Every structure is written in C-alpha cells, then in structure tokens.
Amino acid sequence: MFIAMDPPKHSEQRRTVAPAFGPSKVERMRADVVARTSALFDTLPAGTPLDWVSSVSMELTTQMLAIMFDFPWEERDKLNHWSNIGGNICVERENARRHLSFGYGIHRCVGARVAEMQLIALISVIQKRRLRVNVIEAPEIVPACFVRGYNKIMVELERY
C-alpha cells in the first residue's frame, strides 16, 4: 500500500504518479470535474435516503482515477481500494490545505489538489441546486490504522 511505504520505494512510486497531479494538469480537469459532478447530482433524488460514500464520494473518486490513469471505465469500481475518504475537513480552518486529512510531508496525498478541486466543485453544485445534505444515521467508520474514513454515511438531500 503506497501510503504505508517509506523511501526509497515510496519516493520511486510517488515520482511515477506525481506528474499526473501537477497544478496545470489539475486545472485542465476543472471543467470536466464540474460537469461530472453536476451529472451525478442529476441522478440523485431529493428526499430519498442514499449512501453518500457509495453514491457520491466513491463514484466521483473512481471516475477521476479511471480518467487520470486510463483505467477501463466499466471496471472503475475496482479502484475503490486505492482511495479513502478523509475525516473532519474544516474548510474555515486556517491553512486548510495543510489539513491532516491530506497527510503531511512525504506522505502528503499526491492527489490532494485534485481532491480539493473536487470538493470545491461538489460544494458549488450543492449550492447552485440549493441542497442540504442531512446525515440521517450514524456513519460507519473504516477500521484502519493509516487513514480515517467512512464505509457508509446515510444521508438525505433536501431542497431549500
């Protein structure tokens, strides 16, 4: 697992994937990310319980990974074990980019810029559609040492 590696193997693998996550490459993805996020929300019903992790988080993440790494679109669900949903993101926090959810130092998430862009697109789509995301059950937390994430978060979308 990449997150658990140390140099020199970690450095070698990071050097291989890092170019795909540079600022200019991420910027070129912005319009597509917004379009895909909007298209996903076209399919989500307001007032009906849904699992945010499988319906939104993992779907958007695996779409992005499949595109970036030219992975077969029909098999993108196989990419789920490569990605994890961060916990407690506080966007008002000073230096939010350095939030623990994206790690620190050599283990800072190589895809943090993409994740930040996806979060901005997601929040924008939710705001434009005037939606509230209400958590309706206690989330199921991933039992892991290296990441803090969720297996399931049942929500209901509400228009305001």
C-alpha positions in Angstrom: 0.0 0.0 0.0 1.5 3.3 -1.2 0.6 5.2 2.0 2.5 2.8 4.2 5.7 2.8 2.1 8.9 4.6 3.1 11.8 5.8 0.9 13.3 4.7 -1.4 10.3 2.7 -2.7 7.8 5.4 -1.8 9.9 8.1 -3.5 10.2 6.0 -6.6 6.4 5.3 -6.9 5.5 8.9 -6.0 7.8 10.2 -8.7 6.0 8.0 -11.2 2.5 9.3 -10.4 3.2 12.9 -9.3 3.2 14.4 -12.8 -0.4 13.5 -13.3 -1.3 15.7 -10.3 0.6 18.9 -11.1 -1.2 22.3 -10.9 -1.6 22.8 -14.7 -2.9 19.2 -15.2 -5.3 19.7 -12.4 -6.6 23.0 -13.8 -7.2 21.4 -17.2 -9.5 18.9 -15.4 -11.7 21.5 -13.7 -14.5 21.9 -16.3 -14.8 18.1 -16.6 -15.0 17.6 -12.8 -17.8 20.2 -12.5 -19.7 18.6 -15.4 -19.3 15.1 -14.0 -20.3 16.3 -10.5 -23.4 18.1 -11.9 -24.4 15.0 -14.0 -24.1 12.8 -10.9 -26.4 15.1 -8.9 -28.9 14.9 -11.8 -29.4 11.3 -10.8 -29.7 11.7 -7.1 -33.2 12.1 -5.7 -34.0 14.7 -3.1 -36.0 13.3 -0.1 -34.8 9.7 -0.5 -32.1 8.1 1.7 -28.8 7.3 0.0 -25.3 6.2 1.0 -23.1 9.3 0.4 -20.0 7.1 0.3 -21.0 4.8 -2.5 -23.3 7.2 -4.4 -21.2 10.3 -4.3 -17.7 10.0 -2.8 -16.6 6.7 -4.3 -18.4 7.4 -7.6 -16.7 10.7 -8.2 -13.3 9.4 -6.9 -13.3 6.3 -9.1 -14.4 8.3 -12.1 -11.5 10.7 -11.6 -9.0 7.8 -11.1 -10.2 6.0 -14.2 -9.8 9.1 -16.3 -6.4 10.0 -14.9 -4.9 6.5 -15.2 -6.7 5.4 -18.3 -8.4 2.6 -16.4 -11.3 0.8 -18.1 -14.5 2.8 -17.3 -16.7 -0.3 -16.8 -14.2 -1.6 -14.2 -13.6 1.6 -12.2 -15.3 0.1 -9.1 -12.1 -2.0 -8.7 -10.3 1.3 -7.9 -12.2 1.6 -4.6 -9.4 0.0 -2.6 -7.0 2.7 -3.8 -8.9 5.6 -2.4 -10.1 6.7 1.1 -12.5 9.4 2.3 -10.9 11.8 4.7 -12.5 12.7 8.1 -13.3 16.0 9.7 -12.5 18.5 6.9 -12.9 22.0 8.3 -12.8 24.4 5.3 -12.8 27.5 7.5 -9.6 26.4 9.3 -6.5 28.5 8.8 -4.2 26.8 6.3 -6.9 24.3 5.3 -4.7 22.9 2.5 -2.5 21.5 5.2 -5.3 19.8 7.0 -4.4 16.4 8.4 -6.9 14.8 6.0 -4.3 15.1 3.2 -1.4 14.0 5.3 2.0 15.7 5.8 5.5 15.7 4.4 6.5 12.9 2.1 3.2 11.2 2.8 1.0 14.2 1.8 -1.6 12.9 -0.5 -0.3 13.1 -4.1 -3.9 13.7 -5.2 -4.7 16.5 -2.7 -5.0 19.2 -5.4 -7.5 17.0 -7.3 -9.4 16.2 -4.1 -9.6 19.9 -3.2 -10.8 20.8 -6.7 -13.4 18.0 -6.5 -14.6 19.3 -3.1 -14.9 22.9 -4.5 -16.9 21.5 -7.5 -19.1 19.4 -5.1 -19.9 22.3 -2.8 -20.6 24.6 -5.8 -23.0 22.1 -7.3 -24.8 21.6 -4.0 -25.1 25.4 -3.5 -26.4 26.0 -7.1 -29.0 23.4 -6.6 -29.9 24.8 -3.2 -29.5 21.4 -1.5 -28.8 20.5 2.1 -27.1 17.2 2.8 -28.6 15.8 6.0 -26.9 12.9 7.8 -29.7 10.5 8.9 -27.8 7.7 10.6 -24.5 7.4 12.5 -21.7 6.9 9.9 -19.8 3.6 9.7 -16.1 4.3 10.1 -13.4 2.5 8.3 -11.4 0.4 10.7 -7.8 1.3 9.6 -4.5 2.5 11.0 -3.3 4.7 8.2 -6.5 6.6 7.2 -9.6 7.8 8.7 -12.6 7.4 6.5 -16.1 6.1 6.2 -17.6 2.9 4.8 -21.2 4.3 4.8 -22.9 7.6 5.5 -26.6 7.6 5.0 -27.9 11.0 4.0 -31.0 12.6 2.6 -30.8 15.6 0.2 -33.2 18.4 0.9 -34.0 21.4 -1.3 -34.2 24.8 0.4 
